[in-house]
Amino acid sequence: MTRFGADYYRRFYGRGGVHDKNSIARLASAVHGLCSWWGVSPRSVLDVGAGPGLWRDWYHREHPKVRVVSTDVSEYACTKYGHEQRDIATWRPAKPFDLVICHGVLQYPSDADAESAIENLAHACRHVMYLEVPTRADYRTIVDPSATDMDVHQRTGDWYRTRLERHFIQAGAGLWARKGGHVLLYELERTR
Ligand SMILES: C[S@@+](CC[C@H](N)C(=O)[O-])C[C@H]1O[C@@H](n2cnc3c(N)ncnc32)[C@H](O)[C@@H]1O
């Protein structure tokens, strides 16, 4: 897939890019800390569509004993940043991971592929998933078109929720607790 080549990563992860090592460090420590608060301190993490590998690098630095698998569909990203080459629309791991990260990925596949990807993410997740995917409303209201890839599939929040809620409970702030996992949320700790 040539779309995700050197130019793509230079454009979105160079100066003024979408996020960087320091911003991911703040997010990752919050996500890891909340998982620990919920009693599922991650021992295995799957980073799907890892791109430059900022989450993987944070885990290696801060929690070197955590087993991290990072994947990406891009041959370029896999060679340059060191991931397993996997398309989340067609691949699922043999065993689930405590924490799954899917940050800025699901806006790329078609509807059918994004639907399969959600099924594969659910299969891959034992306890918690961190998911960030901009919706149609986000692209209209929040997203900065000069700093963000706008050549994506813009779907509604309801489109994602319908599919995600088959397997997850939405905690908020991008966190989803896997149904049947160990995370139990009080009524007002979750969105519904
Ligand atoms: C915006 S970047 C996000 C990178 C990283 N998750 C981050 O937040 O820094 C999107 C990444 O998703 C990857 N990607 C797109 N479609 C994918 C798919 N079907 N399966 C796996 N990775 C995919 C691209 O190759 C690209 O590296």
The ligand as an ORCA input file, in Angstrom:
! r2SCAN-3c Opt
* xyz 0 1
  C      -2.814      8.444     11.442
  S      -1.697      7.084     11.415
  C      -1.776      6.613     13.154
  C      -0.473      6.047     13.639
  C      -0.430      5.770     15.138
  N      -1.514      4.905     15.565
  C      -0.469      7.047     15.920
  O      -1.522      7.390     16.461
  O       0.565      7.718     15.982
  C      -2.650      5.805     10.671
  C      -1.927      4.476     10.537
  O      -2.901      3.460     10.315
  C      -2.337      2.506      9.434
  N      -3.453      1.745      8.832
  C      -4.399      2.201      7.971
  N      -5.259      1.218      7.649
  C      -4.864      0.117      8.344
  C      -5.334     -1.217      8.420
  N      -6.397     -1.628      7.700
  N      -4.698     -2.105      9.230
  C      -3.608     -1.690      9.947
  N      -3.096     -0.450      9.887
  C      -3.719      0.449      9.100
  C      -1.548      3.342      8.442
  O      -0.587      2.598      7.764
  C      -0.951      4.405      9.367
  O       0.317      4.023      9.839
*
